[in-house]
Amino acid sequence: MTHTSVRVSVCLLLICCALPLMAQRAASADGVVPAMVKFTGTLNDINGKPLTGTVGVTFFLYKDQNGLAPLWMETQNVQADKNGHYSVMLGSGTSHGLPTEAFTAGEARWLGVQPSD
């Protein structure tokens, strides 16, 4: 191999290694928080039996696992099937969706789910 082909090969190798890193940095730098997030769950009553039909559910977003004051909350009516399974779009209860400021620190958040009695 000539010196020129070695240099070209090394340059191509470096470019191929750097592109994924640059793409990863660009994706995290955007920090785009979606206005809505799909969430699925199962609702059970106090005895462990599935809740079915239309159920009012309040969703809470906390800073940490022991969260006392929620960063965000939203109540929606969900349609639970015969096993209590449901799907919801968090943030769809308001025109502005989920609060982007709750996610700007890049830290984990905790979701609380409370069905109405």
Secondary structure, 3 states (H helix, E strand, C coil): CCHHHHHHHHHHHHHHHHHHHHHHHHHHHHCCCCCCEEEEEECECCCCCECCEEEEEEEEEECCCCCCCCCEEEEEEEEECCCCEEEEEECCCCCCCCCHHHCCCCCCCEEEEEECC
